[in-house]
Amino acid sequence: MIKIPKIETERALITVLTPDDAHLINAYYIENKEHLAPFEPERTSEFYSVNQWKARLLKSFSAYKCGVSVCLAALTHDRKKMLAACNFTGIVRGPFNACYLGYSVGRTYEGKGLMFEIASASIKYMFETVKIHRIMANHMPDNHRSAKLLQRLGFEREGFARLYLKINGEWRDHVLNSLINPDPDL
Ligand SMILES: CC(C)(COP(=O)(O)OP(=O)(O)OC[C@H]1O[C@@H](n2cnc3c(N)ncnc32)[C@H](O)[C@@H]1OP(=O)(O)O)[C@@H](O)C(=O)NCCC(=O)NCCS
């Protein structure tokens, strides 16, 4: 049986969702539609459906089982509401041993240090349990909240990529950052 992570922080329970949790993630994206639109790919109306989320969670759970991604959701301790997403994707092993990180926190929880709490615990899990060497996280130059969060988490700026991701329908430049696992024995 594959072990599902259950990471407890002061304000959240961080875990990998299964298709049975589709209603939680669907509610998160509906509630935060306008908040997230400037920072995420363009979404069609089909994106906001429990059935679509069941299908997406089936895929992401199987990607978790195969070891190619760890898409974490932060829930309230009673598991009634999703607070934030912290997705580690594109895991490549071998001499690279790296992945990408993408994240968001619900609009009503922004500016409270909650994303920092969740991202810190999630990164600790990726370094200590999944044993990833490098986590890469990129942000648009004018996403100052994201830049500040990455700085506080210890990420280092490594470069700048022109027209890097299609965000909200437009190719956008991004600042490239990484955090390296401090474990010298890895
Ligand atoms: C990027 C994003 C996740 C940052 O979230 P955030 O809430 O600003 O991040 P943090 O959890 O680090 O909170 C920091 C703020 O909480 C405040 N804070 C309050 N209590 C705190 C506590 N106990 N501990 C730490 N910080 C605390 C800090 O002072 C800081 O406030 P400031 O923004 O006024 O300077 C959020 O803005 C978001 O979801 N944006 C939309 C999606 C997005 O941009 N994703 C990233 C794409 S690259």
The ligand as an SDF file (V2000), in Angstrom:
LIG
                    3D

 48 50  0  0  0  0  0  0  0  0999 V2000
    2.1490   34.0850   -3.5750 C   0  0  0  0  0  0  0  0  0  0  0  0
    1.3050   33.8110   -2.3260 C   0  0  0  0  0  0  0  0  0  0  0  0
    1.2040   32.3100   -2.1090 C   0  0  0  0  0  0  0  0  0  0  0  0
    1.9970   34.4660   -1.1190 C   0  0  0  0  0  0  0  0  0  0  0  0
    1.1780   34.3060    0.0180 O   0  0  0  0  0  0  0  0  0  0  0  0
    1.3890   35.1790    1.3520 P   0  0  0  0  0  0  0  0  0  0  0  0
    0.2240   34.9970    2.2040 O   0  0  0  0  0  0  0  0  0  0  0  0
    1.7800   36.5630    0.9490 O   0  0  0  0  0  0  0  0  0  0  0  0
    2.7020   34.4910    1.9520 O   0  0  0  0  0  0  0  0  0  0  0  0
    3.1440   34.2510    3.4690 P   0  0  0  0  0  0  0  0  0  0  0  0
    2.4530   33.0890    4.0270 O   0  0  0  0  0  0  0  0  0  0  0  0
    4.6440   34.2050    3.4560 O   0  0  0  0  0  0  0  0  0  0  0  0
    2.6550   35.5320    4.2450 O   0  0  0  0  0  0  0  0  0  0  0  0
    3.4780   36.6930    4.2840 C   0  0  0  0  0  0  0  0  0  0  0  0
    2.6950   37.8240    4.9190 C   0  0  0  0  0  0  0  0  0  0  0  0
    2.0630   37.3960    6.1090 O   0  0  0  0  0  0  0  0  0  0  0  0
    2.4450   38.2710    7.2010 C   0  0  0  0  0  0  0  0  0  0  0  0
    2.3280   37.4850    8.4340 N   0  0  0  0  0  0  0  0  0  0  0  0
    1.3240   37.6060    9.3350 C   0  0  0  0  0  0  0  0  0  0  0  0
    1.4490   36.7080   10.3030 N   0  0  0  0  0  0  0  0  0  0  0  0
    2.5520   36.0030   10.0420 C   0  0  0  0  0  0  0  0  0  0  0  0
    3.2100   34.9220   10.6780 C   0  0  0  0  0  0  0  0  0  0  0  0
    2.7300   34.3690   11.7890 N   0  0  0  0  0  0  0  0  0  0  0  0
    4.3320   34.4190   10.1050 N   0  0  0  0  0  0  0  0  0  0  0  0
    4.8240   34.9380    8.9750 C   0  0  0  0  0  0  0  0  0  0  0  0
    4.2370   35.9630    8.3060 N   0  0  0  0  0  0  0  0  0  0  0  0
    3.1180   36.4950    8.8460 C   0  0  0  0  0  0  0  0  0  0  0  0
    3.8010   38.7500    6.7950 C   0  0  0  0  0  0  0  0  0  0  0  0
    4.1540   39.9380    7.4570 O   0  0  0  0  0  0  0  0  0  0  0  0
    3.5840   38.9910    5.3100 C   0  0  0  0  0  0  0  0  0  0  0  0
    2.7860   40.1450    5.1640 O   0  0  0  0  0  0  0  0  0  0  0  0
    2.9670   41.2190    3.9750 P   0  0  0  0  0  0  0  0  0  0  0  0
    2.5120   40.4670    2.7470 O   0  0  0  0  0  0  0  0  0  0  0  0
    2.0740   42.3190    4.3120 O   0  0  0  0  0  0  0  0  0  0  0  0
    4.4250   41.5290    3.9190 O   0  0  0  0  0  0  0  0  0  0  0  0
   -0.1250   34.3980   -2.4560 C   0  0  0  0  0  0  0  0  0  0  0  0
   -0.0200   35.7890   -2.6580 O   0  0  0  0  0  0  0  0  0  0  0  0
   -0.9400   33.7890   -3.5970 C   0  0  0  0  0  0  0  0  0  0  0  0
   -1.5350   32.7260   -3.4410 O   0  0  0  0  0  0  0  0  0  0  0  0
   -0.9750   34.4840   -4.7350 N   0  0  0  0  0  0  0  0  0  0  0  0
   -1.7180   34.0250   -5.8820 C   0  0  0  0  0  0  0  0  0  0  0  0
   -1.0970   32.8060   -6.5400 C   0  0  0  0  0  0  0  0  0  0  0  0
    0.3690   32.9910   -6.8390 C   0  0  0  0  0  0  0  0  0  0  0  0
    0.8540   34.0730   -7.0990 O   0  0  0  0  0  0  0  0  0  0  0  0
    1.1030   31.8730   -6.8180 N   0  0  0  0  0  0  0  0  0  0  0  0
    2.5340   31.8770   -7.0780 C   0  0  0  0  0  0  0  0  0  0  0  0
    2.8200   31.9190   -8.5240 C   0  0  0  0  0  0  0  0  0  0  0  0
    4.5760   32.0450   -8.7990 S   0  0  0  0  0  0  0  0  0  0  0  0
  1  2  1  0
  2  3  1  0
  2  4  1  0
  2 36  1  0
  4  5  1  0
  5  6  1  0
  6  7  2  0
  6  8  1  0
  6  9  1  0
  9 10  1  0
 10 11  2  0
 10 12  1  0
 10 13  1  0
 13 14  1  0
 14 15  1  0
 15 16  1  0
 15 30  1  0
 16 17  1  0
 17 18  1  0
 17 28  1  0
 18 19  1  0
 18 27  1  0
 19 20  2  0
 20 21  1  0
 21 22  1  0
 21 27  2  0
 22 23  1  0
 22 24  2  0
 24 25  1  0
 25 26  2  0
 26 27  1  0
 28 29  1  0
 28 30  1  0
 30 31  1  0
 31 32  1  0
 32 33  2  0
 32 34  1  0
 32 35  1  0
 36 37  1  0
 36 38  1  0
 38 39  2  0
 38 40  1  0
 40 41  1  0
 41 42  1  0
 42 43  1  0
 43 44  2  0
 43 45  1  0
 45 46  1  0
 46 47  1  0
 47 48  1  0
M  END
$$$$
